[in-house]
Amino acid sequence: MLSDDEIVRRLRVIRHSPTHYRNGHQAPSINALSALSSLSRKQIYRICQGEPLGPRSRAELSQALSCDVMTGARSAGHRQ
């Protein structure tokens, strides 16, 4: 499971990266993360702004950020 700081760092990279950068590096969009997890886009944006992560949010985002959105496979390393 990813740490809170790592989850927030990855979310901020995704939020502030242009679409062509995200797609070239297979990083998901906020909409894709929302679809992969049971969190709303609004919740994900609030977490980007510093709202504390609850246990459910941490588990959902950790899993969603650790898999390759294109194939659904677990990634071996960081893909930012």
N, C-alpha and C positions, 0 to 999 in steps of 0.2 A: 504494500500500500504506500502511496506517495505521501510525503509530509504536507502539512498545510501550506508551508512556504513554497514548496515545489508546485503544488496545484495552482496557487495564485500566480506564480511566475509564469507557468505555461498558459494560463488563461489570459494573462495580460499580453503575452507574446501573440497569441491567437487574435485577441481583440484589436491590437494595434498593427497587425501585419496586413499588407495588401493581399487581396485574393490570389493574385498570381504567385506570390511567395508561399502562401499556405498550400495551394494546390501542387506546386512544384516540390514541396517537402512533405506532402501527404498529411499536413496538419488539418484538423477539422475546423469548421466554422463554429460559431456559437450556436447556430441553428442545428448543426449536425450533433453537437454535444448534447443539446437539449433533447434531440430525438434518441440518442444513444442512452441517455440517462432518464430518470423520471423527474428531472428538474426542469423548471420553466426557464425560458431565456431571461426573464426578469430576475430570477434567483441567481443565475450565473453572472449577470451583470453586477448585481449587488455584491457578490463574492469578489469580483474583480475590483470593486471599490473599497474593499476592506471589511465587509461583513464577516463575522466569524463563521467558520464551517462547523456544522453539526456532524454527528457521526454518520448519519445517512447520506448527507451531501458529500462528505469526505469519501465514503465508500463508492458512491455512484460516480463521482468525478475521477477518482483514482482509477477505477476500472475503465471508464471511457477514454481517459487520456493515455492509458497504457496499451490500447489496442489500435491497430491500423484501421482507420475508418473505411478505406477502400476495400479491404479484404475481410475485415473482422478478426484478423489474426493478431496475436500478441506481438508487440514489437520487442526487439532485442535491446534496443537502446533509445536514446533520446532522439526525437525527430522534430526539431524545431526549425 
